[in-house]
Amino acid sequence: MRLADRVAVITGAGSGIGRASALLFAQEGARVVVADVEATGGAETVRLIQQQGGAAAFVRTDVTRPADVQRMLDTALEQYGRLDVLFNNAGLAMPFTPIEQVDEALLDRLLAVNVKGVFFGCQLAAPMLKRQRSGVILNTASTAGIRPRPGLSAYNMTKGAVITLTKTLALELAPYQVRVVALCPVATDSPMLPAFIGDQDPAEARRRFIESIPLGRLNTPEDLARAALWLASDEAAMVTGTAFEVDGGRDV
Ligand SMILES: NC(=O)c1ccc[n+]([C@@H]2O[C@H](COP(=O)([O-])OP(=O)(O)OC[C@H]3O[C@@H](n4cnc5c(N)ncnc54)[C@H](O)[C@@H]3O)[C@@H](O)[C@H]2O)c1
């Protein structure tokens, strides 16, 4: 078991990539704090983990609120005694929109969840991990931060910021043997996908996404969960500061 005796906190774990990762991490021995702003999805993830014989606890967490993020991290310590892996994965999408039509409320929301949410997780976990002199932070960025598509200006910008934050912290925390890695999925068949695709001819939009991926298919949430598991495990002990692409060749 690759995460035996480890404690992982995963945000956005009530759906998609976060849920698939929570289930896989638990199968590999981790005790998991499932964090999400949506209680129903979070509780369902915990139920699925317990059903497969694993240990998990749900903490309703809005990652844009530092007090919530602190409570989420404290839960790992109180319930399971330590924190080994923080997976800052919660995020929001946007529909394809020319920049002049991106309204400020959407821009603020994307920055709050995708950038500040990841920042708060890193900022509040750093003292614990530094004290421990071990640990891994995984931040979900996107191929959007490496090979952006037109029409997603605000979203792409947030994912670029996550990659830069990740690289900065990889250097800042390396003296403490704490690794920090960004996970960069290409389009993934999760509940988020329709938000990118929009409602104008979804079948055609999906076809165009697939056509842009050399391996010829979308990611599944499980593709990302397997990559996250490896990155979180000791098998990736020399991997830090990387923007790790799971993209079927999209970024080549
Ligand atoms: N689906 C894709 O095509 C794709 C591609 C590249 C990157 N990503 C990134 O992957 C991550 C996970 O996305 P997904 O595809 O699993 O989407 P998803 O919509 O299935 O899951 C996102 C989860 O984040 C939660 N969330 C949203 N705002 C939150 C907040 N303020 N606090 C806490 N939780 C919050 C949602 O409730 C949801 O459960 C995101 O960061 C996303 O940007 C997704």
PDBQT file of the ligand as one rigid body, heavy atoms in Angstrom, charges set to zero:
ROOT
HETATM    1  N1  LIG A 301     -12.527  18.817 -15.640  1.00  0.00    +0.000 N 
HETATM    2  C1  LIG A 301     -11.580  19.351 -16.387  1.00  0.00    +0.000 C 
HETATM    3  O1  LIG A 301     -11.663  19.379 -17.637  1.00  0.00    +0.000 OA
HETATM    4  C2  LIG A 301     -10.351  19.913 -15.748  1.00  0.00    +0.000 A 
HETATM    5  C3  LIG A 301      -9.208  20.124 -16.544  1.00  0.00    +0.000 A 
HETATM    6  C4  LIG A 301      -8.066  20.661 -15.953  1.00  0.00    +0.000 A 
HETATM    7  C5  LIG A 301      -8.068  20.991 -14.620  1.00  0.00    +0.000 A 
HETATM    8  N2  LIG A 301      -9.193  20.790 -13.868  1.00  0.00    +0.000 N 
HETATM    9  C6  LIG A 301      -9.135  21.156 -12.445  1.00  0.00    +0.000 C 
HETATM   10  O2  LIG A 301      -9.336  20.002 -11.665  1.00  0.00    +0.000 OA
HETATM   11  C7  LIG A 301      -9.864  20.373 -10.389  1.00  0.00    +0.000 C 
HETATM   12  C8  LIG A 301     -11.024  19.466 -10.033  1.00  0.00    +0.000 C 
HETATM   13  O3  LIG A 301     -12.036  19.644 -10.993  1.00  0.00    +0.000 OA
HETATM   14  P1  LIG A 301     -13.055  18.500 -11.442  1.00  0.00    +0.000 P 
HETATM   15  O4  LIG A 301     -12.898  18.326 -12.877  1.00  0.00    +0.000 OA
HETATM   16  O5  LIG A 301     -12.936  17.335 -10.526  1.00  0.00    +0.000 OA
HETATM   17  O6  LIG A 301     -14.428  19.302 -11.206  1.00  0.00    +0.000 OA
HETATM   18  P2  LIG A 301     -15.716  19.030 -10.314  1.00  0.00    +0.000 P 
HETATM   19  O7  LIG A 301     -16.615  20.178 -10.589  1.00  0.00    +0.000 OA
HETATM   20  O8  LIG A 301     -16.200  17.646 -10.514  1.00  0.00    +0.000 OA
HETATM   21  O9  LIG A 301     -15.150  19.140  -8.816  1.00  0.00    +0.000 OA
HETATM   22  C9  LIG A 301     -14.786  20.372  -8.237  1.00  0.00    +0.000 C 
HETATM   23  C10 LIG A 301     -15.161  20.321  -6.769  1.00  0.00    +0.000 C 
HETATM   24  O10 LIG A 301     -14.672  21.527  -6.145  1.00  0.00    +0.000 OA
HETATM   25  C11 LIG A 301     -15.670  21.957  -5.231  1.00  0.00    +0.000 C 
HETATM   26  N3  LIG A 301     -15.535  23.383  -4.953  1.00  0.00    +0.000 N 
HETATM   27  C12 LIG A 301     -15.842  24.426  -5.776  1.00  0.00    +0.000 A 
HETATM   28  N4  LIG A 301     -15.645  25.580  -5.118  1.00  0.00    +0.000 NA
HETATM   29  C13 LIG A 301     -15.213  25.270  -3.880  1.00  0.00    +0.000 A 
HETATM   30  C14 LIG A 301     -14.851  26.036  -2.742  1.00  0.00    +0.000 A 
HETATM   31  N5  LIG A 301     -14.927  27.369  -2.740  1.00  0.00    +0.000 N 
HETATM   32  N6  LIG A 301     -14.429  25.385  -1.640  1.00  0.00    +0.000 NA
HETATM   33  C15 LIG A 301     -14.359  24.026  -1.619  1.00  0.00    +0.000 A 
HETATM   34  N7  LIG A 301     -14.720  23.252  -2.647  1.00  0.00    +0.000 NA
HETATM   35  C16 LIG A 301     -15.128  23.868  -3.761  1.00  0.00    +0.000 A 
HETATM   36  C17 LIG A 301     -16.986  21.634  -5.919  1.00  0.00    +0.000 C 
HETATM   37  O11 LIG A 301     -18.057  21.603  -4.984  1.00  0.00    +0.000 OA
HETATM   38  C18 LIG A 301     -16.675  20.273  -6.536  1.00  0.00    +0.000 C 
HETATM   39  O12 LIG A 301     -17.017  19.221  -5.665  1.00  0.00    +0.000 OA
HETATM   40  C19 LIG A 301     -10.202  21.865 -10.506  1.00  0.00    +0.000 C 
HETATM   41  O13 LIG A 301      -9.182  22.619  -9.892  1.00  0.00    +0.000 OA
HETATM   42  C20 LIG A 301     -10.220  22.096 -12.005  1.00  0.00    +0.000 C 
HETATM   43  O14 LIG A 301      -9.948  23.438 -12.336  1.00  0.00    +0.000 OA
HETATM   44  C21 LIG A 301     -10.310  20.235 -14.391  1.00  0.00    +0.000 A 
ENDROOT
TORSDOF 0
